[in-house]
Amino acid sequence: MEHHHPTPLTLESSGWAPSWPWSGSGEKGPGTLRICRTILQVEILDAKTREKLCFLDKVEPHATIAEIKNLFTKTHPQWYPARQSLRLDPKGKSLKDEDVLQKLPVGTTATFYFRDLGAQISWVTVFLTEYAGPLFIYLLFYFRVPFIYGHKYDFTSSRHTVVHLACICHSFHYVKRLLETLFVHRFSHGTMPLRNIFKNCTYYWGFAAWMAYYINHPLYTPPTYGAQQVKLALAIFVICQLGNFSIHMALRDLRPAGSKTRKIPYPTKNPFTWLFLLVSCPNYTYEVGSWIGFAIMTQCVPVALFSLVGFTQMTIWAKGKHRSYLKEFRDYPPLRMPIIPFLL
Amino acid sequence: SSRWLVLAIAMVRFYMEKGTHKGLYKSIQKTLKFFQTFALLEIVHCLIGIVPTSVIVAGVQVSSRIFMVWLITHSIKPIQNEESVVLFLVVWTVTEITRYSFYTFSLLDHLPYFIKWARYNFFIILYPVGVVGELLTIYAALPYVKKTGMFSIRLPNKYNVSFDYYYFLLITMASYIPLFPQLYFHMLRQRRKVLHGEVIVEKDD
């Protein structure tokens, strides 16, 4: 990435001392005040081997880490910016893309340590793949595609209403997630390590297949308390889906497009967002609620297990988010718990 | 919190050893008493907190032992006289004796080189032999499991779930393929570090 310099770079200086206004290449006549900025040099070393990987001279002091990463990619094209981690200390934290060179505690030659984060994949790609899978897989079982159940059941349809309802709910859930990924969510990180997509897809796709197998099985047993149970469970599911969507919209509105600012979320006019009074991550609360609803509706142990595992993971995330809110904001509402009001 | 875990593992081991010998080694009482003493010792060790093994490695080992003892040999009577059972029990015995001697002498700060050598070299033979014994035992148990349908749930049922112990055992046997080399190479790396003083650069995340 080239900088367009309004003043010519005339000095290969390595000192902070500004040069005299009239020295230089003499393009402009004498008497013109030319501001010679201090120029920095950047060297990039491998964090593990300390090997010198790259040396950049004539770097503008107001250059950002993102620009340095782009320059580094030129000499090492296999390390595109998303997989670079640059730090001031080999064991320290990664510098952010927005950090400006002259605001960092570096001398005239900035030394950065480089760590390869491994192949990266965009969050959007991962989300789309991991959500499209369950949507498609569940339908394979719902339509009783051959080779899943006995051949006499191929392409037959269940006689239980709840089975059809479950298919609608499950499909709606994942269609909602796909649409949110495309149109609602604002991601603070662009990428994640490539191996995550295999891990995540195994989890989502595996559980989807396991659940779908039993719910759409010819020997499926409908809930013990019949229509009452199904109606109650459906109500829980729908309320929680609406709640989850409301929270996603509220979080989106907190952050203007293209920015990475972080603010404390507060309840809005939408009653579903009032859960923010009690909980830091109501989106997770509603998500767990949705799956509990689905488990009660289908009365299926694999669904309950999926809800439990999801709950465990979301609790870990919620606690982390809660902790970083507390660290970042002095005036964070004290009543709030991470995921379950008053409890967890 | 890791001490609690270690203590829990020790207590489980203690009851496990008791179970093993009651069901299988009725005639070999000397070994029984020998083991009981060592199992008690481990509880003391854990209270002092000197067990240096990583929790994950210990966890995998303990769960596989509990699985073998309670879910296989204890529950499936016909296979108790199999030679493969004797095979892995002998391996476990030798391994435990070596390990506990190592811990004891380390505690006493007087570790004969032979004990250290044994702890980090015996496993090279013992691990694979033990794995063979365990796998053969599970394999021998398969026909009985299939015939009796033990530990299994069939459809239809009101919880809409099923579990087939037979296929579970097949999957368990298959899981030895990725798990065993990882444990084995972990021990080999420990060995190189301890016996040859090699500095191993760990891959950090």
HADDOCK unambig.tbl for C-alpha pairs under 7 A between the chains (distance, minus, plus):
assign (segid A and resid 214 and name CA) (segid B and resid 160 and name CA) 5.95 0.50 0.50
assign (segid A and resid 214 and name CA) (segid B and resid 161 and name CA) 6.55 0.50 0.50
assign (segid A and resid 219 and name CA) (segid B and resid 155 and name CA) 6.45 0.50 0.50
assign (segid A and resid 219 and name CA) (segid B and resid 156 and name CA) 5.26 0.50 0.50
assign (segid A and resid 220 and name CA) (segid B and resid 156 and name CA) 6.36 0.50 0.50
assign (segid A and resid 220 and name CA) (segid B and resid 160 and name CA) 6.21 0.50 0.50
assign (segid A and resid 221 and name CA) (segid B and resid 156 and name CA) 6.59 0.50 0.50
assign (segid A and resid 221 and name CA) (segid B and resid 157 and name CA) 6.51 0.50 0.50
assign (segid A and resid 221 and name CA) (segid B and resid 158 and name CA) 5.55 0.50 0.50
assign (segid A and resid 221 and name CA) (segid B and resid 160 and name CA) 6.42 0.50 0.50
assign (segid A and resid 299 and name CA) (segid B and resid 159 and name CA) 5.96 0.50 0.50
assign (segid A and resid 300 and name CA) (segid B and resid 159 and name CA) 5.17 0.50 0.50
assign (segid A and resid 300 and name CA) (segid B and resid 160 and name CA) 4.95 0.50 0.50
assign (segid A and resid 300 and name CA) (segid B and resid 161 and name CA) 6.59 0.50 0.50
assign (segid A and resid 301 and name CA) (segid B and resid 159 and name CA) 5.75 0.50 0.50
assign (segid A and resid 301 and name CA) (segid B and resid 160 and name CA) 6.43 0.50 0.50
assign (segid A and resid 301 and name CA) (segid B and resid 161 and name CA) 5.89 0.50 0.50
assign (segid A and resid 302 and name CA) (segid B and resid 161 and name CA) 6.80 0.50 0.50
